[in-house]
Amino acid sequence: MGDKTQTHPGAAGRAVAADHPASLRNVVLVGHSGSGKTTLVEALALTAGAVNRAGRVEDGGTVSDHDEIEHRQQRSVQLSLVPLEWDGIKVNVLDTPGYADFVGELRAGLRAADAALFVVSASDGVDGSTRMVWEECAAVGMPRAIVVTHLEAARADFEEMTRVCAETFGGDDPDAVLPLYLPLHGPQGPDGHAPVTGLVGPLSQKLFDYSSGERKEAEPGPEQLPDMTQARNRLIEGIIAESEDETLMDRYLGGEQVEVKTLIEDLERAVARGTFFPVLAAAPAAGGARQGIGTVELLELITRGFPTPFEHPTPGVTTIDGAPREIKPCDVDGPLVAEVVKTSSDPYVGRISLVRVFSGVLRPDQTVHVSGHGMTDRGHEDHDVDERVGALSMPFGKQQRPVPQAVAGDLVCVAKLTRAETGDTLSAKDDPLVMEPWRMPDPLLPLAIQAHSKADEDKLSQGLSRLVAEDPTMRLEQNQDTHQVVLWCLGEAHADVALERLRTRYGVQVDVVPHRVSLRETFAHRSAGRGRHVKQSGGHGQYAICEIEVEPLPGGSGIEFVDKVVGGAVPRQFIPSVEKGVRAQAAKGVASGHPLIDVRVTLLDGKAHSVDSSDAAFQTAGALALREAAADARIHLLEPVAEVSVLVGDDYVGAVMSDLSGRRGRVLGTEQTAGGRTVIRAEVPEIEIGRYAVDLRSLSHGTARFDRRYVRHEPMPAQVAERVREQVRDS
């Protein structure tokens, strides 16, 4: 492979750019919070020489409040890009947050990458959320490899960890998950722990010693040979089992020696196809060491084994009218098709869009068409506009280094796209196209907010619209029933970051208030009411009398108005006025201030005056009649009920079902699914599941997920309804 990578110097570093897709690798790092992803990225950057003049590794990222929020949260909260160069190949490393609240950033990283590197801590093992992401990658055939970190921990056991990975990730074929290298341990310390000082390569039968701070190749000693030979035999058999050469296994079993070159070529093909998943080891550099243990081996795997962008099928593309459009994978000469995978704001240059180019070439100062992503249900404005692209750059820590273009397969930061949002498609202005959106989780934790002051109120709307433009996993709701502004988030940490960004980035201080659900009222039985509105206080008087009967209707019926007046007791022109008054009062409620629904109101009789009756008078009389009927009736308070579907591991089914019952839920049924999981369907009052996104995560140790949909309103138990009414009276 030729060296097609070009570098562009900057004041404190350089930006890496590639002029051909063959010189690109896009890899996303996946793993639970604390598994060591960011430390690993820094080690890779150090090994690849991505340092500034002070010799300090620059971190990736394009968000100005990156350090402040992440320092306060003590975890990564957003996707960051770190471009590296190794062996003439540009490697775009996408570091993702490991905490479940920021799974939207993870999904964006998966969309932008061509392969995934799963980071597993030797001391903590594999958590349920990492296992679920592995299954997502398997479903789309994304190539994967595993790197075991924290080998320096006292209880780290690489051999046991590889067994767990094979069992967890291998499925029906655990021999497809095998170590490419074995850790080499130094002398035991006073605590009995032997530090990792290097690696042994079973295929190459070489020892790579990192103890001096530099990687040095040597021959293995006799003490390493037994373990190396055993690992080598298993690895060769695993590689041959995935080989496209069907005769290779027979030749190997017949005693033929297979060349290492052939094995490596087959290994690289199997990794790129996503049928073999090598396990590697990594440890951070100690002291003044320049290279962390295993970083060279990882970079070699990424550049030689992971696929080029040519092997990444282009997601579905249509015209803006919805007609399918065939786009060749990573076609530099094809039409421009690019996607905004992340949007962030910088106080100096404004909005910055991280873009993956799937086809064509993106250039500075080019006018592109921005196609909206159809997420108006989440508070995002749909749009189709033309915009002029600003400067193209690559992140170098907090700074951006300019690049002349971005070819198909590359990632690039684009400035000054003022309307583009995360998930939008960029295409040629004379050939507008739309990419099929990637799947995002539904935000299910409500955060009701209000402006802290009048000055904040003026800035709140703009701040919220910018916030949801950056993060499609947030949903903005202006609830017409409760008159609350609700920001739906994925969890408490997600909500905390949203509030912090409103305050620091957009200068908006907000107060969090209790979230209210949309309650309703209805009549428990038949009742009658008389509305009398008669006033004479000089000048034109007011005269209207009407008699109504109210009866309950089945759920979902709304308000039904029936006219049964005979003999013209209420003149025909005033009957709509009575109905208007009844409906206006129903919208306000008759007992606790919640809208009245599911009743039939029948107008039976009334009286009018030839001079003093009017539309306004009969509207008032209709409202009074409904209130009088309610005063003599028992009024049910209705609460919304949601159907909840919970996908949970079999180990937690009992605990989840018990918890749902404690929330006044009714379990409708269960269904077994693949991977030892169960779907539980239940109907639960919405007032009981406001924090279910947080509680379920705690209950299932982060392994369960759920969705919900509104099904109906139904009567609230008397004791619960009384508590709600007391709250209304107190407020």
Secondary structure, DSSP 8 states (H G I E B T S, - for coil): ----EEEEE-SSSEEEEESSGGGEEEEEEE--TTSSHHHHHHHHHHHHT-B-TTS-B------TTHHHHHHHHTS--S-EEEEEEETTEEEEEEE---SGGGHHHHHHHHHH-SEEEEEEETTTB--HHHHHHHHHHHHTT--EEEEEE-TTSTT--HHHHHHHHHHHH-TT-GGGS-BS-EEEE----TTS---EEEEEETTTTEEEE-TTSS-EEE---TTTHHHHHHHHHHHHHHHHHT-S-TTHHHHHHTT----HHHHHHHHHHHHHHTS---EEE-B---TT-SS-BTHHHHHHHHHHTS--GGGS----EEETTS-B----TT-TTS--EEEEEEEEEETTTEEEEEEEEEESEE-TT-EEEEE--S-GGGT----EEEEE---EEEEETTEEEE-S-EETT-EEEEE--SS--TT-EEEETTS-EEE---------EEEEEEESSHHHHHHHHHHHHHHHHH-TT-EEEE-TTT--EEEEESSHHHHHHHHHHHHHTT---EEEE------EEEESS-EEEEEEEEE-SSSS-EEEEEEEEEEE--TT--EEEEE---TTSS-GGGHHHHHHHHHHHHHH-SSSSS-B-SEEEEEEEEE--TTT--HHHHHHHHHHHHHHHHHTS-EEEEEEEEEEEEEEEGGGHHHHHHHHHHTT-EEEEEEEETTTEEEEEEEEEGGG-TTHHHHHHHHTTT--EEEEEEEEEEE--HHHHHHHHHHHHH-
